[in-house]
């Protein structure tokens, strides 16, 4: 992709991930070209990439539209996460630096405070911290390709994921998983870390399905 097309792609993906562009919304090339001040060619290239990544669909003679989420889609995303992230946690138990472990602990502490105090907008704040927490652990695996794959899946999942769906019990359970995962990482136990992450991912899936 050219530089202009990449810029259009990044802006459109951000709008999709944040929910600015809602499921079912039409994405007309001519409108997007005018919005971004570019020709239709880079817009078309960006839309094709977003289609490959599962954000949108392009229908013959009807143009592109934002995809909604079915239960099958959610299951697919969590099935992939359930394979990749536990493996990343296993590797992170052996490779995560002490400084990154300290950062992860601070992120977990901040999430727990938000879950307890529940200030206005706490769910969005937890979501942001949670993304940082998971990215730190996956990055700590030392496997660049694995990290790239998980990041792509996590970005797609953010279109659907929101901590507003969590009950108090489910939110506390998620925070507890974070704490146990940190304990496993601290003692460098790959089996324990892998098992906790797998449990964490599939417990999250139960919230959405």
N, C-alpha and C positions, 0 to 999 in steps of 0.2 A: 504494500500500500504506500502511496505517496504521502508526503508530509501533510498536505491539506486534508486528504482523506482520513488520515490517522487522527487529526485534530477533530474532524467531524464525528468520527467513530467514538472518540473519548467523551465528547460532550453528550452524544446521544446515549451512550452506555451509562453515564452518570445520571442522566434524566430518567432512565429506566430503573436503575438501582435505587434511586431515592423516591421513586413513585411519582415523579413529576409527569411521566407519561404512563397512563393507566392501561390496564388490560383492555383490549378491544379497540384502543385508539388508533385511528388511521395515521399513517406516516407517508404523506405525499411528497414525492421527490421535489416538485416545483416549490412547494411551501418551505421545505427544509433548505433548499438551495437559497431561497430568498432570506430565510432566517439567519443562515450562517454566512451569507454574502459570497457564495461560491457557485460554480457551475453544477449541473446535475450529475456529472461524472463522478466526482469524489463522494457525493451523497450516495449514489448507487453502489459504489464500492464499500462504503461504510455499512450500508443496509445489508449487503450480502454477507459481510463478516458477522454482523449481529444475528443474521438468520442461522449461520453455521453454529454459532454459540448458543442458540436456543432462546434468544430474547424475543425475536419477532418471527413472523412468517410472511413470505412474499407469495401472493396469489396471482396467477395469470390473469391479466386484463383488469385486475382489481387493486393492485399495488400492495404495499406492506401494512401490517397492523401488529400491534403489541400482543404477544401471546398471553393468555390467561394460564392459570395453573390448575392442573387436574391432580387428583390423588396419585395417579400413576407417575406424574412428573415429580411430585414431592418424594415418592418412594425411590425413584431413580437417583435423585440427588443425594438422599441420605444413604442409599446403598453404596454409592461411590465414596461418600465421606466415611462410611463405616469400614471401608477397606483401607483407604489412604491415610486418614488421620491417626488411627491406632498404630499403623506402621510408622508414621512420623513420630508419634509419641515414644515408641519403642527406641527409635534411633536417638531421639532427643535425650532420653534418659542416660545415654552413653556420651553424648556430645554437647549438650546444652551448657553454655558457660555459666559460671557462678554469677556474673553480673546480670546475665539475662534471666537467671532464676530469681534474682532479687527483684527485677522489674516485673516479672510474672506475678510474684507474690504481692507487689504493690497494686497491680491491676486487679487481682482477686480481692484484695482488701477494699478497694474502691467500689467494686461491684457489690460486695456484701453490705457496705454502708448504704448504698443507694437502694438496695433491696429492702433494707430495714427501715430507712427513713422515708422512702418513697416521695421525694420532692416532685414538683411539677416537671414533666418530661423525663422522669427517671428511666423509663423503658428505653427511650432513644439513647440515653447516656450509657445504660448498661450494654445496649447493642454495640455501640462504638467501642467500649472497653473490651467486650467479649471478642470482637473481631481482632483487636490488637493482641489479646491473650492467645487466641488460637494461632494467629499468624506468627507470633513469637515462638511458640512451641514447634510449629511446622518448620519455620526457618531454622530452629535449633537442631533439626535433624541433620543438617549439613548436606541435604540432597536438594540441589537447585531445581532439578526437573520435577521432583515430587512437590516442592514448594510452589512452583508455577502452576501445576495441575490443581492443587488444592485451592490456591488463590482464585483461579478461574471458576471453580465450582462454588466457592464461598460467595463470590460476587454475584453469580447467578441466583444463589439461594437468598441473597438479601432482598431480591425483588419480592419475595414472599414472606421472609422471616420477620417477625416482630415480637418483642417480649410482652406486648399487650395481650397476647394470647395465653400467657402463662398465668396459672393460678398461683396463689401465695405458696402452696405446697410444692408445685412444680418448679417455681423459681428458687425456693430454698434447696430443693434437691439438686438443681443445676449448680448452685453455689457450693454445695457440699462436694459434688463431683470435682469441681475446680480445686478445692482444698485437698482432697485425697490425691488428685493427680500431682499436685505440687509436692506432696509428701513422697510419692513414688519417685518423682524426678530428683528430689533432694537426696534420697538414699541410693540413687542410680540403679533402680530396679526396673529393667526393661519389660519384664513380664507383667508386673503390677501396673506400670504406666500404660501399656498397651490395653490391658483389660479394662482399666478405668475409662480410658478414652472411648473404647467401643461401647461401654455401658452408657456413657454420657451422650454419645451421638444418637443411639437408638432410643434413649429416653426422650431426647429432643424431638425425634421423629414422631413419637406418640402424641405430642402436643398438636402437631399439624395434621395428622391423619385421622 
